[in-house]
């Protein structure tokens, strides 16, 4: 089934990746880290039934701390990952990011938000959103005559 894809859907993702790349360089050089993090996501489309599928890496996140919202062609994933209890620990290295997160996923097709469903297993949040069906058949368009009453043909 052919689907019209938004040509600019990947530009937001590329912008975030470039920002993350330069942000990582800045953080390594200065030792400063931003508050929160942005979880990694995979987005794909499938035909049986037609739907968008978004997988988000939320390892260590309590699913009760996650909120999902669909706004048009955008999926918002927001929440917080809390650090483990640190009493009695002396860390050598800390790389797992904690704090609030918010990820806006641009979808490349119109979706049916009311029919979306989500599941969480082994640290991966999977959101399935049915694609809106388009009427692709031909449609007759009536022509109105201007300035005079319509005539029957």
C-alpha atoms as one frame of an Amber mdcrd trajectory, in Angstrom:
protein
   0.000   0.000   0.000   1.523   3.300  -1.049   1.614   5.982   1.628   2.394
   9.620   1.368   5.334  10.385   3.671   6.190  13.746   5.085   9.471  14.719
   3.414  10.528  16.776   6.414   9.733  14.179   9.116  13.410  13.187   9.506
  14.820  16.716   9.734  13.754  17.091  13.377  15.435  13.778  14.221  18.638
  14.843  12.416  18.608  18.195  14.230  18.313  16.438  17.606  21.148  14.052
  16.701  23.421  16.934  15.697  22.518  18.814  18.893  23.250  15.660  20.908
  26.596  15.171  19.152  27.792  18.720  19.818  26.270  18.646  23.292  28.237
  15.480  24.123  31.488  17.137  22.970  30.712  20.192  25.121  29.891  18.036
  28.143  33.111  15.996  27.820  35.264  19.126  27.522  33.605  21.083  30.334
  32.492  18.274  32.626  29.021  19.844  32.737  25.995  17.662  32.101  22.518
  18.863  31.294  19.544  17.981  33.439  17.614  14.976  32.229  18.097  12.963
  29.075  16.476  11.988  25.802  15.665   8.275  25.351  16.582   6.561  22.082
  13.695   5.599  19.799  13.114   3.452  16.723  10.177   4.284  14.427   8.879
   2.017  11.664   5.711   1.441   9.651   3.976  -1.830   8.890   1.049  -2.781
   6.649  -0.903  -5.542   8.410  -2.729  -3.592   9.781  -1.307  -0.218   8.621
   0.330   1.395  11.651   3.287   3.332  12.981   5.323   1.604  15.683   7.567
   3.547  18.067   9.971   1.703  20.386  11.596   3.776  23.142  14.522   2.607
  25.293  13.343   3.295  28.844  15.468   0.805  30.787  15.192   1.386  34.519
  12.129   3.628  34.200   9.043   2.832  36.283   6.263   2.812  33.673   4.034
   4.600  36.194   6.341   7.624  35.706   5.733   7.764  31.926   3.091   9.789
  30.061   2.173   9.485  26.369   0.348  12.070  24.291  -0.438  12.244  20.577
  -0.791  15.667  18.947  -1.545  15.362  15.235   1.532  13.636  13.747   3.573
  13.949  16.946   4.012  11.468  19.772   5.215  12.924  23.070   6.882  10.557
  25.533   7.649  12.147  28.905   8.640  10.918  32.344  11.492  10.539  34.774
  14.140   7.938  35.631  15.115   7.892  39.277  18.600   6.849  40.428  18.955
   3.720  42.558  19.434   4.199  46.282  23.079   5.270  46.694  23.618   4.641
  50.426  26.889   2.806  51.043  28.054   3.067  47.424  31.252   4.670  46.187
  30.951   5.194  42.443  33.921   4.918  40.138  31.887   5.797  37.062  28.366
   7.087  36.368  27.067   6.934  32.801  23.394   6.000  33.153  21.469   9.229
  32.860  18.735  10.037  35.373  16.196  12.772  35.736  13.295  13.999  33.661
  12.997  13.163  29.992  10.818  14.314  27.148  10.971  12.989  23.606   8.885
  14.336  20.742   8.649  11.843  17.870   7.610  13.219  14.481   5.546  10.665
  12.564   5.615  10.616   8.764   1.902   9.846   8.277  -1.516  10.805   9.646
  -2.573   8.550  12.529  -5.709   7.592  14.477  -4.757   8.755  17.986  -7.843
   7.292  19.688  -6.854   3.762  18.608  -3.234   3.904  19.852  -2.010   1.332
  22.335   1.203   0.893  24.290   3.042  -1.891  26.085   6.200  -2.033  28.204
   8.496  -5.047  28.408  12.177  -5.494  29.292  12.802  -1.726  29.373  11.306
  -1.086  25.923   8.128   0.956  25.546   6.278   0.026  22.346   3.569   2.357
  21.038   1.434   1.228  18.091  -0.643   3.885  16.338  -2.944   2.939  13.430
  -2.471   4.981  10.274  -5.428   7.038   9.057  -7.007   5.472   5.996  -7.093
   7.677   2.950  -9.803   7.496   0.327  -7.620   6.983  -2.728 -10.411   6.364
  -5.258 -11.385   8.879  -7.946 -13.925  11.515  -6.965 -16.186  13.419  -9.332
 -16.201  17.164  -8.695 -19.340  19.023  -9.815 -18.820  22.241 -11.766 -21.069
  25.164 -10.932 -21.848  27.803 -13.503 -21.314  31.321 -12.231 -23.667  34.226
 -12.910 -26.662  32.200 -14.057 -28.948  29.530 -12.704 -27.676  25.968 -13.029
 -28.907  24.120 -16.035 -29.577  20.421 -16.128 -27.434  18.505 -18.560
